[in-house]
Amino acid sequence: MHPSIRLIALVLATTCALAIGDRPAIASPSLPTSGGDPTLAREVTELVGPGHPVVAAAVIDGTDVRVTAAGADINDRFEIGSISKTATGLLFAEGISRGEVQPDTTVGSLLPVLRGSPAERITLSDLATHRSGLPVQPPTADQYVRNQLAQLTGSFPYRESTANRLAQVRDYPLDAPPGTYSNVGYEVLGAALAAAASTDFDALVRERILQPLGMVGSDVLVNAEQITPRDLRGKDTTGRTVEPWIGESMAPASGVRANITDMATYASALLAGTAPGMDALVPRADLGASRIGWAWISTTTDDGREITWHDGQTSGFASYIGIDRRNGVATVLLTATGDTVVPLGEKLLAQAVSDR
């Protein structure tokens, strides 16, 4: 690390530690006051415990759909974090079916700004399966300072336009090992798919995913003016309210906001095989001990079940979606606390299968 960056980080840490002080404890969950399945609410609040006071869940068993919310209204919207990548993956598969792109289409052929750079020859398939060589996030001193500030103050660390991000990617090394989970890669993938369709990424998601599925309460937010009274404010694990994650460049990686009813609709369509771009769920490459398609991860559980899933986490929210197509069951778990819920989501899905 450059000495000046160490000094900046130290100053920020000292200043913010003095300013922040003690944090309030997180309250216990409360049951919903309107809408939702009260039995499922009790089950979910018991599952997540006091660490997740604002939570919503959906359980889909064939055509039987149950949704609930605790600590929030059933129509309130959560940041779903990296589950947004699954929508980008569906868009990739949909773009292939429309003849707009192919798995081996290079980003340089779609994004002129990257021509003549190391990133020029990266294929869309490489991006979608985290095999592009791009880093997890921008490898810059500026991003390091933003990340430190975000941890200390709850600010949003990824304020960048798509144009600026692509200009930065020109200088990034492609030395990340295959399977390195890359938010930057999905930012580039979303920009490339939008360019192939001659539109903006957020408009593409609305047109090809949200509207066809009837997800009328969901959206891709790219500026703060789009926040509505239905958008929850998330908290970190100390109970501090943090800044919303809203930005243009990061939208393909983490920009979707949705309520639990829409997420149940999303999971139901994926379970039934009727969602746009279903080919995205087909595994194509290794990802650690799992396999990955276009964003979607496939894992075999200890009891032999094949689960297609993804999770998400921002500063103030965490999420999980799991689909067991063989057993015809899917679940969604959303919380307004920035602490991973993957183990909890896996338990919810396993319980839904055992309850059949």
N, C-alpha and C positions, 0 to 999 in steps of 0.2 A: 504494500500500500504506500502511496506517495506520502511523505511526512506532512504535507499541508492538509491532506485528507484526514490524517489521524488527528491533527489539531482541530479541524472543523468538527469532527465527530465528538471530540472531547468537550469542546465548548457547548455543542448542542446537548450532549448528555448532562453536563452540569447545569445548564440553564433550565432545561426541561424538567430535570429531576426536582429542582427547587420549585418549579411552577406547578407541577402535577400534584405532589403531595399524596395523601392517602386516597385510596379508591373505595367507593361504597361496595359492600358485599352484594352479590347477585341474589335476587329474591327467588323464592320458590315459585314453580309454575302455578298458574291459575287456570281453571277450566274456562272454555269459551263462553261468552255471554250470548252469542248468536251464531246459528248455523253449525253444521258439522255433526259427526257421530260422537255422542258423549261417551259411549263405551270405549271407542277407539282412543278418545282423548285421555281417558284414565289410563289405558294401557301404555300410551306413548309417554305421558308425563312420568309414569313409573319407570319406563325404560330409560329415558334421558336424564332423569334426576334434576336436582336444583341447579346444575351447571348450565342448563339450557332453559331459561324461564319463558322464552317465546319460541314456540315450536309449532310446526304443522306437519301433517303426515297424510299419506294416501296408501290404501291397500286395494289392489285390483286382483280379483280372482275370477278369471274369465270375463263375464259381462257384469259381475257384481263389483261395484266401485264404492268404497267408503273413504270419506275425507274428514279431516278434523283440524282444529287449531286450538292451541292453548296459549293464553297470554296475548292473543291477537284475534282480530276478526278473520273469518274464513276468506274474505276477499282481499286481505292485505297482501302486499307484494314483498317478496324476499329477493335479495341478490342470490342467484344460484351459482355464482362463481364459475368454476371450470366446467360445470355441466353445460355451459354455453358452448364449449368446444364440440359437444355432441351434435348441436344444431349446425355448426360449421361443417362437421363431418357429413351430415345428411345433405347439406347444400353441395358438397363435393360430389357425392354420389348422384345427386339430382342433376348437377351440371354435366356429368359424364353421360347420363341418360339422354340429355338434351343435345348432346354433341358439341357443347361449348368448350369442354376440356377433356383430357384423357389423363390416366394416372401418370404417364411419363411426360406430360406437358411441363415445360420448364418455366420458372418464374420470370426469367428474362424475356420470354416470348410474350408475356402479359403485362409486365411492369417495366417500362422503358428505363426508369430510374436505376434499376439494378443491372442493366446491361454493362458489361465491361468490369463487373465486380466479381469476387469469388462466389457470391450468391446466385449469379446468373444461371448456372446450370442445375441448381436444385430443382428436383421434380416436385409436383404437388403431392405425389404419393409419399415422398420422403418427408414432407412437412406434416402430412396427416398421420404418419406413423412414428413421428419423433425420431427420424433418422437423417435429418438434414445437416447435422453438424453445428447448427445454431445453438447458442447458449440458452440457459433457462430463462434469463432476462437480460436486459442491456448490460454489457460488461464495462460500464463506464464509471468514472469517479463521481459524476453528477448523480447517476442512479444510486450509487452507494450512499451518498449523503441523503438523498430522498428516502431511501429505505430506513436509514437510521432515524431520520426525523419522524417518519411514519410510526415507527415502533415507540418513539418517545411521546408523541403528541396525538396520535390517531389520525394524522393527515393522510390524504390519498397520494400514493407515490408514483403513479403512472400517468401523469398529465402530459400527453403528447398527441399531436395530430398524426394521422396516418402518413401524410407526406413527410413529416419530419422523421418518423420512425423508419420509413423506407430509406431515406437519405442516410440515416445512421447505420442501417444494416449493410450498406456498401462497405463499411470499414470493419465489420465484425469478422473474426476468424471462424473458420468452419472446422474446429478441432474438437467439438464435443463428441464423445463416443456414441455410437448408435444406441438408441433407446433412451437418450437423455431427454427428459420431459421438458419441452420448450414452449413457453408462452410466446416468445418472440416468433417461433415458427408458425404458430397459429395466427398471429397478427398478420404475417406475410401471406399465409394461406387465405385468410379472409379477404385481404386486399386483392389478391390475384383472382379469386372467384368473382368478386364484385366487378373487377375490370373485364373479365370474360363475359359477364352479363350486362355490361355497360350501365352500371348503376352503383349506388352506394351500398356498403355492407348492411347497414341497418334496414334499408329499404328491401334488400334481397331477403333477409330473414322474415320480414313481415309478409312479403309477397309469396314466398315459397314454403314457409314452415308455419308461421303463426296463423295466418288467415285460412289456409286450407284445412288446418286442424281445428279451427274455431277457438283458438286461444286468445279470446278478445281482451282478457285482462292482463296480458303480458306484452312486453315491449323490449326493444334494445335501446338503452339510453346512451346518448353520446354527448349531452350537455346538461348542466344542472337545471336549466329551465324546464326540462321534461319531468322533473320530479312531481309527483302528485301526492295528495293527502293519504293515498293508499300505500305509499312507499314507506316501509318500516325503516327506522334508524337502528343500525346494528350496534352491538357492544363487543368490546374485546373481553378477554377472560378475566380482567380485573373489574369489569362492570362499567368501564368508561365508554361513553358514546363516541363512536368514531365517524370520520367523514365518509360519505357515500363514495363508492367506486363507480365513477362515471367518466368515460373518456373515449375518444374516437379510435385511437390506435388499438386499445386493448379490447374493444368490443367483440371481435371474433373469438377471443380467448376467455373473456369473463364478463361480458356486457349485458346479458339477459336478466331481466327482472320478471318474476312470475308469482302468481298466487297458487295455492295448493290445488284448487280445482282445475286450473289449466295444466298443472304438472301431472295431475291424474289423467287428464285427457291425453297428454303427451305419452305417458307410460302405457295407457290403454291402446293407443294406435300402434306403438312399437310392439306391444305384446301380440296384437292382432295381425301385425305385418302390413298395416294400411298406411303408415306414415310415409311421407315423401322421402326418397333416398334410402330405403331399407337396406340396400346393398352395403351401406356404411358399416353395418353390424358384423359383416363377414370378417373373421380374423385373417390377417395377412402377414404379420411379422411378430417376432418375439418382443416382449416388454417385461424384462425381469423373468419371474416365474409364470407370467401370464402371456396372453397373446393380445394383439391390438389390430383393429380394423381402421376405418377412418374415425379416429378418436375413441370409439367404443372399445372397452377392455373386456376380454373374456377370461374367466378364471374358473377352474374346477375346484369345488370345495372338498373338504375332507370326506364328506359323505357321498361324493361322486356327482353332485349337481353342477351343471354348466351355467354360470351366471354371467350375463352381459351387463356391464355397469360403468358408472363414472361417479366421481365425487367432485365437490367444489369447496373452496374456502377463500374468503376475503378477510379483511381486517375484522369485520363485524358480523359475518354470516358463514354458515357451513351447510353443506347439502350432500345428499346421496340419492342416486336412482339405481335400482337393481331390477333386472328382468330375468326371470326363470321361464324361458319359453317352453321347455319340455313339460313343466308342471302347470303352465298357464297362469303364473302368478307374477305380479310386479309390485314394487313398493317405492315410495318417495318419502324422504325425510328432509325437512327444511328447518333451520334454526337461525335466530337472529343473534347468535353468539359466535365469535370467530375462533372456534375450537373444533377440530375434526370430529365428524360423526360417522366415519366409515365403519368402525366396529358396531356402533349402534344400528346403522342402516343394515348391516349384514344380519344382525340379530332379528331385526324387524322382518326381513325377508324370510329368514329361516323359520321364524314363528308362523308367518303367513302360510308357508308351505306345509308345516306340520299340522296346522289347524284345518286343513282341507278335509 
